[in-house]
Amino acid sequence: MVGVYVPPDGRRKDPLAAEAAEHGLPLFRHRYFRRQGVAIAEKVAEHAALKADLNVLAFVTAIIPPEIIDGPRLGSLCFHPSLLPKFRGGNALAWQIIAGEKESGVSVFRPDAGVDTGPIVVQKGGVAIRDDHTAGSLYFDRLYGLGVDAIAEAVELVASGRASYRPQDEASASHQGLVDGEVARIDWSRPVQEIDRLIRGCDPQPGAVAARGDEEVRFFDGVRAEGTGDESPGTIVGVDDGRLVIAAKGGRLCVGRVRVGAGAKVAAAESGLAPGERLG
């Protein structure tokens, strides 16, 4: 390994940066590699000076310019948390849950000019998406380790000259945009199962959102609850084991944590939301 790239530290320390430092590997910390669509020359030169044979994009959210993607002798490999060509895009984990997909997996592909469109080197599936999975738990509990194995296998195939590059089937392709505030907004006229999937798909980010007067309320740690949902959808009908119980069309939802306005995430029972309130 001739160099390790990670973003600048945020609220949490980057474990890849810590690992690189422990092993004395050259560490580079950049948030951006392009400015207004143009590659930043000093970052391209910095990367070229490493003379890498292969780039491994383990979980990259920055837009990497082609000068870096195609720079190494053997090009690049990129990880994606879905069974490509389905669920291309930057929020694949969220959309698989929101859309009600039953199976997930991981893909390692060679990136090209498109968004997650390059030929596949390694793909591993067979991961059932459970009714209690959030985007976070699906990734960390089921796909993280599988992805590490897939990346290691793909690197070994490239290194040994045995890699084959399978074109993606465009007839089966789907691309979903980012899960922004509009996507995350709850429509209480929708069936309970759709709202349940939206809450779980938007957990941990950005949080499915409902209105409480002029404030926004974001929901986390959601599950389906028992009950018929006879009350008006969006009505808080009670508290069960510290969770808010909310009526929805055709059933009820339980929410364990919420964020009201610009506040921090708190236990739902401590949020100030009370039975009888109706959320918009």
C-alpha positions in Angstrom: 0.0 0.0 0.0 1.6 3.2 -1.2 -1.0 5.7 0.2 -4.3 5.9 2.1 -6.9 8.6 1.4 -9.6 9.5 3.9 -11.8 12.6 4.5 -10.9 15.1 7.2 -12.0 14.1 10.7 -15.6 15.0 11.5 -17.4 14.2 14.8 -15.9 10.7 14.7 -12.4 9.7 14.1 -11.8 7.8 10.9 -10.8 4.2 11.6 -9.0 3.8 8.3 -6.9 6.9 9.2 -6.0 5.3 12.5 -5.1 2.1 10.9 -2.9 3.8 8.3 -1.1 5.8 11.0 -0.5 2.6 13.1 1.2 1.0 10.1 3.1 4.1 9.1 1.4 4.4 5.7 1.3 7.8 3.9 -2.0 9.4 4.8 -3.8 12.0 2.7 -6.9 13.8 3.9 -9.0 15.6 1.3 -12.7 16.4 1.2 -12.8 17.3 -2.5 -10.9 16.3 -5.6 -12.7 18.5 -8.1 -13.7 22.1 -8.1 -16.6 23.1 -10.3 -16.2 19.9 -12.2 -12.5 20.4 -12.9 -9.9 18.2 -11.3 -7.7 19.9 -8.7 -4.3 19.8 -10.3 -2.2 19.5 -7.1 -4.3 16.5 -5.9 -3.9 14.8 -9.3 -0.1 15.3 -9.1 0.0 14.1 -5.5 -1.7 10.9 -6.5 0.4 10.4 -9.6 3.6 10.7 -7.5 2.6 7.6 -5.5 2.9 5.4 -8.7 0.1 3.1 -7.5 -0.7 0.0 -9.6 -4.4 0.0 -8.5 -6.8 2.3 -6.7 -9.3 0.6 -4.2 -12.3 2.8 -3.6 -13.7 1.0 -0.5 -16.5 3.4 0.3 -16.1 6.7 -1.5 -18.6 9.6 -1.4 -16.4 12.2 -3.0 -16.4 12.6 -6.8 -13.0 11.4 -8.0 -11.8 12.8 -11.4 -10.9 10.5 -14.2 -7.2 11.6 -14.0 -7.1 9.7 -10.7 -9.6 6.9 -11.5 -7.7 5.9 -14.6 -4.2 6.9 -13.5 -2.9 3.6 -12.1 -1.6 0.9 -14.4 -4.4 -1.4 -13.4 -7.1 1.3 -13.0 -9.5 1.3 -10.1 -11.9 -1.0 -8.2 -15.0 0.4 -6.5 -17.3 -1.0 -3.9 -21.1 -0.6 -4.0 -23.6 -1.8 -1.4 -26.2 -3.3 -3.8 -26.5 -6.1 -6.4 -25.6 -3.9 -9.5 -27.1 -3.0 -11.9 -30.0 -2.5 -9.4 -29.9 0.5 -7.1 -27.1 2.6 -8.6 -26.6 5.9 -6.9 -25.3 7.4 -3.7 -28.1 6.2 -1.4 -28.4 2.5 -2.4 -28.8 1.2 1.1 -31.7 3.5 1.9 -33.5 2.9 -1.4 -33.4 -0.9 -1.1 -35.3 -0.7 2.1 -37.7 2.1 1.0 -38.5 0.1 -2.2 -39.2 -3.1 -0.3 -36.4 -5.1 -1.8 -36.1 -8.6 -0.3 -32.4 -9.4 -1.1 -29.2 -7.3 -0.9 -25.5 -7.9 -1.5 -22.4 -6.1 -2.6 -20.6 -5.5 -5.9 -17.0 -4.6 -6.8 -16.7 -3.0 -10.2 -14.3 -1.1 -12.4 -15.6 2.5 -12.5 -16.1 4.3 -15.8 -17.7 7.6 -16.8 -21.1 6.6 -15.6 -22.6 6.4 -12.1 -22.0 2.8 -10.8 -22.1 1.6 -14.4 -18.7 -0.1 -14.9 -18.1 -3.8 -15.4 -18.4 -6.1 -12.3 -15.4 -8.0 -11.0 -16.9 -9.6 -7.9 -20.5 -9.8 -6.7 -21.8 -11.5 -3.5 -25.6 -11.7 -2.8 -28.0 -13.8 -0.8 -28.4 -11.2 2.1 -32.1 -11.2 3.1 -33.4 -7.7 4.0 -35.4 -8.2 7.2 -38.5 -6.3 8.2 -36.5 -4.7 11.1 -33.5 -3.6 9.1 -32.5 0.0 8.9 -30.0 1.4 6.3 -27.5 1.4 9.1 -28.1 -2.1 10.4 -28.3 -3.6 6.9 -24.8 -2.2 6.2 -23.0 -2.7 9.4 -24.6 -6.0 10.5 -24.8 -7.8 7.1 -22.9 -6.0 4.2 -19.8 -4.6 5.8 -17.9 -7.9 6.3 -19.2 -9.2 3.0 -17.9 -6.1 1.3 -14.4 -6.5 2.9 -14.3 -10.1 1.6 -15.4 -9.0 -1.9 -12.8 -6.2 -2.1 -10.0 -8.5 -1.0 -11.1 -11.1 -3.5 -11.3 -8.6 -6.3 -7.8 -7.2 -5.5 -6.3 -10.7 -5.6 -8.0 -11.4 -8.9 -6.6 -8.3 -10.5 -3.1 -8.8 -8.9 -3.0 -12.4 -10.3 -4.3 -11.4 -13.8 -7.4 -13.6 -13.3 -10.0 -10.9 -13.1 -12.8 -10.9 -15.6 -14.9 -7.8 -16.2 -18.6 -8.6 -16.7 -20.6 -5.8 -18.3 -23.7 -4.8 -16.4 -27.1 -5.6 -17.9 -28.7 -2.2 -18.7 -32.1 -3.8 -19.1 -32.1 -4.6 -15.4 -30.6 -1.3 -14.3 -32.1 1.2 -11.9 -30.8 4.5 -10.6 -32.2 6.3 -7.5 -31.3 9.8 -6.5 -30.2 11.0 -3.1 -32.6 10.7 -0.2 -33.2 14.4 0.4 -35.7 16.2 2.6 -38.5 15.7 0.1 -37.9 12.0 -0.3 -37.7 11.6 3.5 -41.0 13.5 4.1 -43.8 11.3 5.4 -47.1 11.3 3.6 -49.6 10.0 6.1 -52.0 9.0 3.4 -49.7 6.2 2.3 -50.1 2.6 3.8 -48.4 1.8 7.0 -45.9 -0.6 5.4 -44.6 2.1 3.1 -44.1 4.6 6.0 -42.4 1.9 8.0 -39.9 1.2 5.2 -39.4 5.0 4.7 -38.5 5.4 8.4 -36.1 2.5 8.4 -34.6 3.4 5.1 -33.9 7.0 6.3 -32.2 5.7 9.5 -29.6 6.9 10.4 -29.6 9.7 7.8 -31.5 11.9 7.1 -34.4 10.6 9.3 -37.9 10.4 8.0 -39.6 13.7 8.7 -43.1 14.8 9.8 -44.4 18.3 10.7 -45.3 19.4 14.1 -46.6 22.9 13.6 -43.7 25.0 12.3 -41.2 22.4 13.5 -39.9 19.2 11.8 -39.8 15.9 13.7 -37.4 13.2 12.4 -38.0 9.5 13.4 -35.4 6.8 14.1 -35.4 3.3 15.5 -38.8 2.5 14.0 -40.8 -0.8 13.8 -44.3 -1.9 13.0 -46.6 -2.2 16.0 -49.6 -4.2 16.7 -53.0 -2.5 16.3 -55.5 -1.6 13.6 -54.7 2.1 13.2 -58.3 3.2 13.6 -57.2 6.7 14.6 -56.4 9.4 12.1 -53.0 8.7 10.5 -50.2 10.7 12.1 -51.9 10.7 15.5 -49.7 9.8 18.5 -51.8 7.3 20.3 -49.6 6.3 23.2 -46.2 5.3 24.6 -45.2 1.6 24.8 -41.9 0.6 26.5 -40.5 4.1 25.9 -41.5 4.2 22.3 -44.1 6.5 20.7 -47.0 4.6 19.1 -48.3 6.5 16.0 -51.4 5.6 14.0 -50.9 5.1 10.3 -53.2 3.9 7.4 -53.9 0.2 8.1 -51.8 -0.1 11.2 -49.5 1.5 13.7 -45.8 2.4 14.0 -43.5 2.5 17.0 -40.6 5.0 17.1 -37.8 4.7 19.6 -35.8 7.9 19.0 -36.7 11.3 17.5 -35.1 14.7 16.7 -37.4 17.7 17.1 -36.3 20.8 15.2 -32.6 21.4 15.3 -32.2 19.4 18.6 -30.3 16.2 19.2 -31.7 12.7 18.9 -33.4 11.7 22.1 -35.5 8.8 23.4 -39.0 9.2 22.0 -40.6 9.2 25.4 -38.4 12.2 26.4 -39.0 14.2 23.3 -42.0 16.2 24.5 -44.3 14.6 22.0 -47.5 13.5 23.7 -50.4 11.2 23.0 -53.2 13.0 21.2 -50.9 15.2 19.0 -51.4 14.8 15.3 -48.4 15.2 13.1 -48.5 16.7 9.6 
